[in-house]
Amino acid sequence: MNEPATTLIGPAGLADLLAGEQPPTLLDVRWSLGGPPGDEEFAKGHLPGAHYVDLDRELAGAPGVAGRHPLPSPAVFQAALRRAGVRADRDVVVYDAATSMSAARAWWLLRWAGHTRVRVLDGGLRAWTEAGLPLSAEEPAEESGDFTVVPGGLPTIDADGAAAWPAAEGPARVLLDVRAGERYRGETEPVDPRAGHIPGALSAPTSDNVDASGRFLPPAELATRFRALGATADTDIAVYCGSGVTAAHTVLALELAGLPATLYPGSWSEWSTDPSRPATTGPNPR
């Protein structure tokens, strides 16, 4: 088997793979907070052969004290992947509308579950159509994949781990809050119970990982961006967002920059529901 393919692929490269003898499994994970529903967008047109996977129902557990998008149960996630034809020995490519904000959640979960051959279509469906490549409205038949979910392929922390991360003794540690800057600063909180951020966290909005077209910045630019926040190869890095979705996007951006990172899945939606957890407001201290 070739070296694991675990980051990005462009439209032309994906088109070549789809025309080959062993085409990858395609997962459409279009989603946005507040809609429109991704399955409705999928029905209007998707990459030929793609299967729709629902972020709220299949890439997350039920909302509650663990956050708005806690990790899905392995059984539910595995059933969704097998229905879509995901196999252990077959490449997987995930995509969303453009920015990879939700596609990165599927990428992270597959890596966490032990799949070593998963990539994100950089620029999503928009990049695909801008390249003049076709869409389909055909509903694919259910398949019979064989992939077995084995959690733990990527590291995570819980709320206690996030609380201790910035102040931990030993190697330097950086905790990145990747929500919009105004949410980090506590100026507004449109979704979760309280405004502010985890004490010691630094603001690093996920939207700054991509260019105006929704494609990821070059690895060198990403590395420069994270270096300015103290996130380097000599730093232990952890990431959180509102509910663990866009934080996965920054984990991917960090990997592109050559920097492994740990995800706090519960993120601010878990932290802010616990009144015993402190919240800090204001700009980055650095």
C-alpha positions in Angstrom: 0.0 0.0 0.0 1.2 3.5 -0.7 2.0 6.0 2.0 -1.1 7.2 3.8 -2.9 10.1 2.2 -4.3 12.1 5.0 -4.6 15.8 4.1 -5.8 17.6 1.0 -6.6 16.8 -2.6 -7.6 19.3 -5.4 -10.4 18.9 -8.0 -8.1 17.7 -10.8 -6.4 15.1 -8.6 -9.7 13.8 -7.4 -11.1 13.6 -10.9 -8.0 11.5 -11.9 -8.6 9.2 -8.9 -12.3 8.8 -9.7 -11.4 7.7 -13.3 -8.9 5.1 -12.0 -9.3 1.5 -11.2 -9.8 2.0 -7.5 -11.8 5.2 -7.0 -12.1 6.6 -3.5 -15.2 6.6 -1.5 -16.8 10.1 -1.6 -18.5 11.6 1.5 -20.6 14.8 1.1 -20.8 16.4 4.6 -22.3 19.8 3.7 -23.6 21.5 6.8 -24.0 25.0 8.2 -25.2 26.2 11.6 -28.8 27.2 11.1 -29.2 25.6 7.7 -30.1 25.0 5.0 -30.1 21.3 5.6 -27.2 19.6 3.9 -29.3 16.7 2.6 -31.5 19.2 0.6 -28.3 20.7 -0.9 -27.1 17.2 -1.7 -30.3 16.3 -3.5 -29.8 19.4 -5.8 -26.4 18.2 -6.9 -23.3 16.4 -5.6 -20.1 14.8 -6.8 -21.0 11.7 -8.9 -21.0 8.7 -6.6 -20.9 10.6 -3.4 -22.9 9.6 -0.3 -24.3 12.2 2.1 -23.4 11.9 5.8 -25.3 14.0 8.2 -23.1 15.9 10.6 -25.7 16.4 13.3 -27.0 12.8 13.4 -24.0 10.7 12.2 -20.9 12.8 12.9 -22.0 13.8 16.4 -23.9 12.5 19.4 -27.0 14.1 20.8 -26.5 17.6 22.3 -26.3 17.8 26.0 -23.9 18.5 28.9 -21.1 17.2 26.7 -21.7 20.0 24.2 -23.7 20.7 21.1 -21.7 18.2 18.9 -20.1 15.6 21.2 -18.3 12.7 19.5 -20.7 10.2 18.0 -21.0 6.7 19.4 -18.6 4.4 17.5 -21.6 2.2 16.5 -23.5 5.1 14.9 -20.5 6.4 13.1 -19.5 3.0 11.9 -23.0 2.3 10.5 -22.9 5.6 8.6 -19.5 4.9 7.1 -20.4 1.3 6.1 -23.7 2.5 4.5 -21.5 4.9 2.4 -19.2 2.1 1.4 -16.1 3.1 3.5 -13.6 0.3 3.5 -10.3 0.0 5.4 -8.3 -0.5 2.3 -9.9 2.2 0.1 -9.2 5.9 0.0 -11.8 8.3 1.3 -12.3 11.9 0.2 -14.7 14.2 2.1 -16.0 17.5 1.0 -18.5 20.3 1.9 -19.7 23.4 0.1 -16.4 25.4 0.0 -14.4 26.1 3.2 -13.9 22.5 4.5 -15.3 23.6 7.9 -17.6 20.6 8.2 -15.5 18.3 5.9 -12.7 18.6 8.4 -14.9 17.2 11.1 -15.4 14.1 9.0 -11.6 14.0 8.2 -10.8 14.2 11.9 -13.3 11.6 12.9 -12.1 9.1 10.3 -8.5 9.7 11.5 -9.6 9.4 15.1 -11.4 6.1 14.2 -8.3 4.7 12.7 -8.6 5.3 8.9 -5.3 6.2 7.5 -6.3 7.1 3.9 -8.7 10.1 4.1 -8.4 13.5 2.4 -10.4 16.7 2.2 -11.3 18.2 -1.2 -9.7 21.6 -0.9 -12.2 24.2 -1.8 -15.1 21.8 -1.7 -18.0 21.5 -4.2 -17.4 25.1 -5.3 -13.8 24.3 -6.4 -15.1 21.2 -8.2 -17.7 23.1 -10.2 -15.3 26.0 -10.9 -13.0 23.5 -12.5 -15.8 22.6 -14.9 -16.3 19.1 -13.4 -19.8 17.5 -13.4 -22.4 17.1 -10.6 -25.1 14.4 -10.2 -28.5 14.5 -8.7 -28.7 10.7 -8.6 -29.3 9.1 -5.2 -26.6 6.5 -4.6 -27.6 3.1 -3.4 -26.5 2.0 0.1 -23.3 0.1 0.0 -21.7 -2.5 2.3 -18.4 -1.1 3.7 -16.2 -3.0 6.1 -14.5 -0.3 8.0 -14.4 -0.9 11.8 -14.2 2.2 14.0 -11.5 2.0 16.6 -11.4 5.2 18.6 -8.2 6.8 19.7 -6.3 7.4 16.5 -6.1 11.1 17.3 -5.7 12.6 20.7 -8.4 14.4 22.7 -8.8 16.2 26.0 -11.8 16.8 28.3 -12.8 19.9 30.2 -10.3 19.2 33.0 -7.6 18.7 30.4 -8.4 22.0 28.7 -8.4 23.8 32.1 -5.0 22.5 32.9 -3.5 22.8 29.4 -2.2 26.4 29.4 -0.8 26.2 33.0 0.7 22.7 32.9 4.2 22.2 34.0 6.7 20.7 31.6 6.9 21.4 27.8 5.4 24.6 26.6 1.7 24.3 25.8 -0.7 26.5 23.8 -4.5 26.3 23.9 -6.1 27.8 20.8 -9.7 29.1 20.7 -10.7 29.1 17.0 -14.1 30.8 17.2 -14.6 34.2 15.8 -12.6 36.9 17.6 -15.7 38.7 18.9 -16.9 35.5 20.6 -13.4 34.8 22.1 -13.3 38.4 23.5 -16.8 37.9 25.0 -18.4 40.7 23.0 -21.1 38.4 21.8 -22.3 34.9 22.2 -25.1 33.9 19.8 -25.2 30.2 20.6 -23.8 29.1 24.0 -24.9 29.9 27.5 -22.0 32.3 28.4 -19.6 34.6 26.6 -15.8 34.6 26.9 -13.1 32.0 26.6 -11.2 29.4 28.6 -8.6 31.2 30.8 -5.2 31.0 29.1 -6.5 30.3 25.6 -5.3 32.4 22.6 -7.6 33.5 19.8 -6.9 31.9 16.4 -10.0 32.1 14.3 -10.5 29.2 12.0 -11.6 31.5 9.2 -8.0 32.7 8.9 -6.9 29.2 7.8 -8.4 29.7 4.3 -8.2 32.2 1.5 -11.2 34.1 -0.1 -12.1 31.0 -2.2 -12.2 28.7 0.8 -9.0 26.9 0.0 -6.4 26.3 2.7 -3.5 28.7 2.9 -0.1 27.3 1.9 1.6 25.3 4.6 4.4 27.9 5.1 1.8 30.6 5.6 -0.1 28.5 8.1 3.1 27.8 10.0 3.9 31.5 10.1 0.4 32.2 11.4 0.6 29.6 14.2 4.2 30.5 15.1 3.0 34.0 15.9 0.8 32.5 18.6 3.6 30.4 20.0 2.5 27.2 18.3 5.6 25.5 17.0 7.2 22.1 16.8 8.4 22.5 20.3 4.9 23.2 21.7 2.1 20.9 22.7 -1.0 22.4 21.0 -4.6 21.9 21.9 -7.6 23.3 20.0 -11.3 24.1 20.8 -14.1 26.0 19.2 -17.8 26.3 19.9 -18.8 22.6 19.6 -15.8 20.7 18.2 -16.6 21.1 14.5 -14.4 24.0 13.3 -11.7 23.1 15.8 -11.1 20.0 13.6 -10.5 22.4 10.7 -7.6 24.0 12.7 -6.3 20.6 13.6 -6.1 19.9 9.9 -4.5 23.3 9.2 -1.9 22.6 11.9 -1.1 19.2 10.4 -0.6 20.9 7.0 1.9 23.2 8.9 3.6 20.1 10.3 2.2 20.7 13.8 0.3 17.9 15.5 -2.6 19.0 17.8 -5.0 17.7 20.3 -8.8 18.4 20.1 -11.1 19.3 22.9 -14.4 17.9 21.5 -16.8 19.4 24.0 -15.3 22.9 23.4 -17.0 26.0 24.6 -20.5 24.5 24.3 -19.6 22.1 27.1 -17.4 24.4 29.1 -19.9 27.3 29.2 -22.7 25.1 30.5 -20.8 24.4 33.8 -21.0 27.4 36.1 -18.0 26.2 38.0 -15.8 26.7 34.9 -14.4 30.3 34.8 -14.7 32.4 31.7 -12.3 35.2 30.6 -13.0 38.1 28.3 -10.9 40.5 26.4 -8.3 40.3 23.6 -5.3 38.0 23.1 -2.7 38.6 25.8 0.0 38.2 23.2 
